[in-house]
Amino acid sequence: MATRDGSLGFSIGEVSRSVGLAPQTLRLWEREELVSPGRTGRGYRVYSEYDVKRLRKIKYLRTSEGLNFAAIRKSLGPPESTNGHHAPGPEVLNGQSPGERLRRLRMKTHKTLKEVAEITGLSISFISALERGGSGASVASLKVLASAYGITTRELFGADLEEKTPLVRADERPVMTWENGIRFEEMACGDTAMDPSYIKVPAGAGSEGFYAHEGEEFVYIVKGIMYFELTDREVHALGPGDTFYFHSTIPHRWWAGEEDVEAVYVNTPPTF
């Protein structure tokens, strides 16, 4: 198989065996704009030697460095495209970066980067990069950092409704949006015992790591298939109408399947 410029090319099956990644992972990374393979006249993917080398780097950054998709895009830059253009860069969280707020919180608590790294388990370089630009933050990493500074993720994003009211209109919900497209729409405000959110998770996206905190959680799936994994326990696949209830102190992670997910997600107390 050859690429459009006549150089040696590889099928998705060949790349899967060579790099040690499942074909569905390769397709997900393509959707996340980490790699941009060419296509044959019949629409089959064809990977160049450049693509294979890039995939090995991405695998290393994911498995060894623990970087999420946004951080990898920033680290490697946009992939070369056989169509003669580059993929767009990552978006900014919710129109602004929480990085400066994280830096101020660290200075306020008189902690060094090394101390925060020891508390959170995140690398010094990752925390430093996040403070400078705010990119590369997953749900799990921001939750861990917020907890280290004694605040909620909502407070970090500034997503709390200022006025306490029993009614929150659908188009007035404060929003938290991550670079991988995950969206949390806050459904209650004020000093509440629960923190209900309407969440939208793009296909293949997720928390990108385990995290834990005080409280309990309840999930109701509206659309799509959402997967939950609790530490040392089986993976649960939830479909529309299914519910899931667990203690937040158990390290957990979650992700969407091959289609977008919408769900009602409730934390109590509101520690998220």
Helices and strands as residue ranges (DSSP letters): H 12-19, H 23-31, E 38-39, E 45-46, H 49-63, H 69-76, G 93-95, H 99-108, H 113-120, H 124-133, H 139-148, H 153-157, G 170-172, E 175-177, E 183-186, E 195-201, E 216-223, E 226-230, E 235-238, E 243-247, E 252-256, E 261-268
